C-alpha cells in the first residue's frame, strides 16, 4: 500500500502557527492597551495625589508662616505688658519687656517702694531677693528707663545720659513729661501696679 503525502498535517501546522501568532499579537496589543491605559490612570492618580499633597503642603506651610508671624494671645500679652508707676500725685504708664526679669518684677506688683537718689539722674531700690538677669552694656540711658543693676537693684532713670555700665532691661515709661519734677531731688515713694 502506498502512502499519500499528508498535506492536511502541514496545513494544520500552518493554521496553528498562524493562530498562535495572531493570539500573541492580540495579547500583546491588549496587554499594551491595558498597560497604556493603566499608566495613564496611574499618572492621573499620581498627579492628583501630588496636587493634593502639594495643596496640603502649601496649607501647612501657610499655617506655619501665620503662626510664626502672628503671636498667640499669651505671647501678645507677654509682649504688650504694661504697668503704672505712681510718684507723688503723678501717674506714668510703663511698657514692660518680655523677659524673665520683667516677668519676675511684675509678679511682685503692687509694690510700694522707697527709692533712693543717686547721681542726680536715677532712683534705685535694693531688694532682699535676686531677679533673673541678663545684663548687657546699654551705652545710653533714656529718661524713663526701668532697669535692673546686678541681680537685686531696680533703677528708675529720670534723665538721659551715656553710661559704660551694664543693665538688664525691665521696661520704660512711655511718656516722661513731668517725671523729673515728680521724683524730686531726694528719696521718693514710688508705687508700681500691674
Secondary structure, 3 states (H helix, E strand, C coil): CCCCCCHHHHHHHHHHHHHHHHHHHHHHHHHHHHHHHHHHHHHHHHHHHHHHHHHHHHHHHHHHHHHHHCCCHHHHHHHCCEEEEEECCEEEEEEECCCHHHHHHHHCCCEEEEEEEECCCEEEEECCCCCCCCCEECCEECCCEEEEECCCEEEEECCCEECCCEEEEEEEECCCCCHHHHHCCCCEEEEEEC
